[in-house]
Amino acid sequence: MTAVDGVLFDIDDTLVDTRAAFGAALAAVAERYLPHVGADQHPALLATWRADANGHYARYTRGETGYADQRRVRAEELQEAFGGAPLGADGYDAWNAVFEEGFARAWSAHPDAHDVVHALLGSGLAVGALSNASVAYQTSKLERVGLDATVPMLVGVDTLGVGKPDPRVFLEACRRLGTEPDRTAYVGDELDVDARAAVAAGLLGVWVDRPGPRRVPVPDDDVAAARAAGVRVVASLAELPAALGLTAS
């Protein structure tokens, strides 16, 4: 028997290839606002944006700042870090329009996403999404990549006013999914705010550690401690059914 009755998914860099979409958005931004930054430096732009070293997005998920505010500050920091001119209020609106157009246009599902969702549903499991962004914004991503009909967006930052790793959002997502926390898996690409936070909330935490650069460094000792705490680690969503104890039919 499988260990769970339901699976909750993170969206960004779990179901949707957000890293690639950020890369497309930042390439468009660089062309207009950082023309001196060559294509060979675009990976550094992407790494800087994703790392968010000053934790602005984390402040948003704690309800300490607004979504637009955190992005504006990060845009200004990126401009400064790569020798661009300050944006100011009016300049930021235009910058963000370029960023958002490139970002949304590049949204795509990871190649393994559709197959694993259908496999879980075919095994009788309930499936839904819990994300650290707004419900409407993440629903639009799921619609764009064709997962909205199979992965309902259940809980976002705007649902309770806070996001992961707060245990309340995991419990609310389980309630809406209709499963008990100890019979629910949470699957995400972040070891701390996804897998370990899920375990702390009483769920089964699954960390999707895909090959390639991580958003932030994760020491081997942290991975070992997470495994010891019950976190299951997979290299792709294709490994998820086996990690949950599902057998191929």
C-alpha positions in Angstrom: 0.0 0.0 0.0 1.1 3.5 -0.7 2.0 5.6 2.3 -0.3 8.5 1.3 -3.8 9.3 0.2 -2.9 12.6 -1.4 -0.1 14.6 -2.9 0.4 18.4 -2.7 2.8 20.0 -5.2 4.8 23.1 -5.1 4.6 24.8 -8.5 7.8 26.8 -9.2 10.7 24.6 -10.2 8.6 21.6 -9.2 5.9 21.4 -11.8 6.8 24.5 -13.8 10.4 25.2 -15.1 10.5 28.6 -13.4 14.3 28.7 -13.5 14.3 28.7 -17.3 11.4 31.2 -17.3 13.4 33.6 -15.1 16.3 33.2 -17.4 14.2 34.3 -20.4 12.8 37.3 -18.4 16.2 38.4 -17.3 17.6 38.1 -20.8 14.9 40.5 -22.0 15.6 42.9 -19.1 19.3 42.8 -19.8 18.8 43.7 -23.4 17.0 46.9 -22.5 18.3 47.9 -19.1 21.7 46.2 -18.9 23.0 46.3 -22.5 26.6 46.2 -21.3 26.0 42.8 -19.7 26.9 40.1 -22.3 25.1 36.8 -22.8 28.0 35.1 -21.0 26.9 36.9 -17.8 23.3 36.0 -18.1 23.8 32.9 -15.9 25.1 35.2 -13.2 22.1 37.4 -13.5 19.9 34.4 -13.1 21.8 33.1 -10.1 21.6 36.5 -8.4 17.9 36.9 -9.0 17.1 33.4 -7.8 19.3 33.5 -4.7 17.6 36.7 -3.4 20.4 37.1 -0.9 18.7 39.7 1.1 15.6 37.6 1.6 13.0 39.9 0.1 10.7 37.2 -1.2 10.9 35.4 2.1 9.7 38.6 3.8 6.7 38.6 1.4 5.9 35.0 2.3 5.9 36.0 6.0 3.4 38.8 5.3 6.0 41.6 6.0 5.9 43.2 2.6 3.9 43.2 -0.6 4.6 41.3 -3.7 5.2 44.3 -5.9 7.4 45.9 -3.2 9.7 42.9 -2.9 10.1 42.7 -6.7 10.8 46.4 -7.0 13.5 46.3 -4.4 15.1 43.2 -6.0 15.0 44.9 -9.4 16.9 47.9 -8.0 19.4 45.6 -6.4 19.9 43.7 -9.6 20.5 47.0 -11.5 23.0 48.1 -8.9 24.8 44.8 -8.8 25.3 44.7 -12.6 26.1 48.4 -13.1 22.7 49.5 -14.3 21.0 52.8 -13.7 18.6 53.2 -10.8 15.0 52.6 -12.0 12.9 54.8 -9.8 9.1 54.4 -9.5 8.3 55.2 -13.1 11.2 53.3 -14.5 10.4 50.2 -12.4 6.9 49.9 -13.9 8.4 49.7 -17.4 11.2 47.3 -16.2 8.6 45.0 -14.6 6.5 45.0 -17.8 9.5 43.7 -19.7 10.3 41.2 -17.0 6.7 39.9 -16.7 6.2 39.6 -20.4 9.3 37.5 -20.8 8.6 35.5 -17.7 5.0 34.5 -18.5 5.8 33.8 -22.2 8.4 31.2 -21.1 6.3 29.3 -18.6 6.4 25.6 -19.4 5.9 22.4 -17.4 8.8 20.2 -16.6 8.8 17.2 -19.0 7.9 14.8 -16.2 5.1 16.8 -14.7 2.1 15.7 -16.7 2.9 12.0 -16.6 3.5 11.8 -12.9 0.3 13.8 -12.1 -1.7 11.4 -14.3 0.0 8.4 -12.6 -0.9 9.7 -9.1 -4.5 10.4 -10.1 -4.7 7.0 -11.8 -3.6 5.4 -8.5 -6.6 7.0 -6.8 -4.6 9.8 -5.0 -6.0 13.3 -4.5 -3.7 15.9 -6.0 -3.5 19.7 -5.4 -1.0 22.6 -5.2 0.3 24.7 -2.3 2.6 27.6 -3.3 4.4 30.7 -1.9 2.7 33.0 -4.4 -0.8 34.3 -4.9 -3.6 31.8 -5.9 -4.5 33.8 -9.0 -0.9 34.1 -10.2 -0.2 30.5 -9.8 -3.5 29.4 -11.3 -2.5 31.3 -14.4 0.8 29.4 -14.5 -1.1 26.1 -14.2 -3.5 27.1 -17.0 -0.6 28.2 -19.3 1.1 24.8 -18.9 -2.0 22.7 -19.1 -2.1 21.4 -15.5 -5.0 23.4 -14.1 -7.6 20.7 -14.8 -5.5 18.1 -12.9 -3.7 20.1 -10.2 -6.1 22.6 -8.5 -4.5 25.5 -6.8 -5.5 25.2 -3.2 -3.5 27.5 -1.0 -1.3 30.5 -1.8 0.3 33.3 0.3 -2.9 35.3 0.1 -5.0 32.4 1.5 -3.9 32.9 5.1 -1.6 35.9 4.7 1.6 33.8 5.1 3.4 31.1 3.2 5.7 28.2 3.7 7.4 27.2 6.0 4.5 28.2 8.3 2.8 24.9 9.2 -0.7 26.4 9.0 -0.5 26.6 5.2 0.3 22.9 4.9 -2.6 22.0 7.2 -5.0 24.2 5.4 -3.9 22.7 2.1 -4.5 19.2 3.5 -8.0 20.3 4.7 -8.9 21.5 1.3 -7.5 18.4 -0.4 -9.5 16.3 2.0 -6.6 14.2 3.3 -5.0 13.8 6.8 -1.6 15.5 7.1 0.1 12.2 8.0 -1.3 10.6 4.8 -0.3 13.5 2.6 3.0 14.1 0.7 4.3 17.5 -0.1 6.6 17.7 -3.1 8.9 20.7 -3.7 12.3 21.8 -4.9 13.4 23.5 -1.7 14.8 21.4 1.0 14.0 23.8 3.9 10.7 25.6 3.1 9.2 22.6 1.2 10.4 19.2 2.4 11.6 19.9 5.9 8.7 22.3 6.6 6.3 19.7 5.4 7.7 17.1 7.8 7.6 19.6 10.6 3.9 20.1 9.9 3.2 16.4 10.0 3.3 15.6 6.3 5.6 13.4 4.3 8.2 15.7 2.7 9.7 15.0 -0.7 12.5 17.0 -2.0 13.0 17.2 -5.8 16.7 17.8 -6.2 17.0 18.0 -9.9 20.5 18.0 -11.6 21.8 21.5 -12.1 22.6 24.6 -10.0 20.5 24.8 -6.8 18.9 28.2 -5.9 21.1 28.3 -2.8 23.9 26.0 -1.7 22.7 23.0 0.4 25.4 21.4 2.6 25.7 17.6 2.6 25.1 17.6 6.3 21.7 19.4 5.8 20.7 16.7 3.3 21.7 13.9 5.6 19.8 15.5 8.5 16.7 15.9 6.3 16.9 12.3 5.3 17.2 11.3 8.9 14.1 13.4 9.7 12.1 11.4 7.1 12.5 13.5 4.0 12.5 11.5 0.8 14.8 12.8 -2.0 14.2 12.3 -5.7 16.1 13.6 -8.7 13.0 14.0 -10.8 9.2 13.8 -10.6 9.5 10.5 -12.5 10.9 9.0 -9.3 8.0 10.2 -7.2 5.6 7.2 -7.6 8.2 4.8 -6.4 9.2 7.1 -3.5 5.6 7.0 -2.4 5.4 3.3 -2.6 3.2 3.1 -5.7 3.8 0.1 -7.9 3.6 0.1 -11.7 0.4 -1.5 -13.1 
